[in-house]
Each structure stands twice: as C-alpha cells, then as structure tokens.
Amino acid sequence: MSTPRPLPVVAAVDGSEDSLRALEWALTEAGRRGAPVRIAHVRQYAPWTQPGVLVSGPPEPAGDPVVDEVRASLTGRGGLPPVEYVTLEGAPAAVLPELGAEAQLLVLGSRGRGGFASLLLGSNGVAAARDAACAVVVVPRPGRSVHGDNDVPPGPRVVVGVEVDEPDDTVLAFAFEEAARGGARLQVIAAFPWPVLAWTTFGDFTPTTADQEAAERETLTLVNAAVAPFRKMHPDVEVDLYVAPGDAAGHLVENSREADLVVVGRHRRRLTRPAPMLGTVTMAVLLHAASPVAVVPPVLEDAP
C-alpha cells in the first residue's frame, strides 16, 4: 500500500518583499515537516470577467510574471522540498482561505502589494487568518519594535498563549509540535486580569497584594493542568510557564521579541457568534508581534 502524500505548506506570493519573506519561512517549515510547498499567486479578477464592465485593449498575457519570477529565483537552489506552482483568479481575500482546505499551513506576509503603506496587516492576511481551515502563519516585516524589558531566553523559542478558563487543546498541540519539530523551548503565557475592583455593601475596595498572589497561584495551577498532557507527549520539549497580571495581548507581544513563532487561537463558533472571529487578543498579536504568528483554527466539531 502506497503512503499518502502529505498535504502541502501553501505560500501565498504576489511579488512583494513581504510575500517573498513568507515564502522563505514556508520553505524552511516544509523541510522540517517533510512536506511539499505549493506556491500560489492569486490574481485579482480581470476587468473583462466582471459583468457589465467594458474595457479596451488586449487582455493580460496568459503567463504569470509573479510565478515566473519566483520559479526563476528557486531554480537550481539545493535542499528545497518538492515545489509546485499555481496561479488562481479571483479576490485574494476569498481565494486564499480556500487554499487552506488542502494544506497543513497557509503562510503569507503581513502585507501585500495592495493597500496603504501605513497598514501593519493587510486585509488578505486578516481574511486568511479568520477563515482558513488550516493554521495560518503571518510573517511580519523585519525590525518591528517591541517594548519591554523581559529577559529573552537564548536559543529557539516558541510562545503560546493559554486562556486558563477555557484552554484550547488544538492550540497547545500545535505549539508543542512546533517546539518539538524545531528543537525550541516552549514559553506558555497565561495572563489574569489585574488590578480588579471589588464591590461590597459598604462600597468598593481594591484587592490586596495577598489577593493578587492567590490569583496568580490559581492561574499557575490551571495552566499547569492544561499543559500536563502535552508535556507527557513531548517530554523533550523544555517548557517555561509565564503567569502575569494584566493584558494577555501585551504579554504575548512583549515576549515575541526574538521568538521563532507566537501561537494563538481563533474564537470557537458559538450560538451568539456563529461567524468566524479572530478575537481581540489574536488581532492585537497579529498587528504588533515581532515574530511570525500562527493562528490556529478550532476543531471542526466546535462548529455549529
């Protein structure tokens, strides 16, 4: 019986420097996974394919200069995984997520050729991260500054955020597998809201330092329980637990400095939110993290 071919890592290209950086990331990741790479260029709908639009002049050539340029740059380069090239027509924000239906990963740059230069994240990246069936990795531009004075552990590092009230096993599994695959340390970040304001019949008061310490201990207990099964499955992965008060997005962004990857989840569908949603934490991390960000979708069983 033949072994089924692994699903590809899909790299979206459009000729921009951002997409070429994402392609390099995808090639390296595919090599680690033993997967082929599918290099995809989505061309906007041509005017003559739109009803009611009259155009003058000849149609665009049948070839694809973007794909041709990428193919030429990779020709003769050693150590590459198997590579295939596809050109698709349509709206990238709609077509790119569809590519995730038959992919291990969908990788793209933070911004493409379109849009405004001041944007930190393009609309195609938002659409793919929100709608794709597979994990989506968005590779930022180099030199993105991140404020913070935390000591950065040496060596390769994967960062993952955990919501202790409702931990997402799919996100944790992805992060542990990435750390194991890359021989990286895994930094697990769990934030708890603080300061909080409490009310009593006698008025409001600010909880004490002892209350904060109790909240921190409880959060640490919960995050330990969440990661315990994955530690057993990946005993070689060194795990650091980072529990801190305040904003989860801020801690994830701060710890993205010199990280190989930050892993976050996407909101599960609920009766009150049936459409796919990224969530405020995930969106903030996509906008501001200094490292590539992987957005992991919930399992299909969570959909209504």
Buried (B, 14 or more C-beta within 10 A) or exposed (E): EEEEEBBBBBBBBBBBEBBBBBBEBBBBBBBEBEBBBBBBBBBEEEEEEEEEEEEEEEEEEEEBEBBEBBEEEBEEEEEBBEBEBEBBEBEBBEBBBBBBEEBBBBBBBBBBEEEEEEEEBBBBBBBBBBBBBBBBBBBBEEEBEBEEEEEBBEEBBBBBBBBBEEBBEBBBBBBBBBBBEBEBBBBBBBBBEBEEEEEEEEEEEEBEEEBBEEBBEEBBEBBBEBBEEBEEEBEEBBBEBBBBBEBBBBBBBBBBBBBBBBBBBBBBBEEEEEEBBBBEBBBBBBBBBBBBBBBBBBEEEEEE
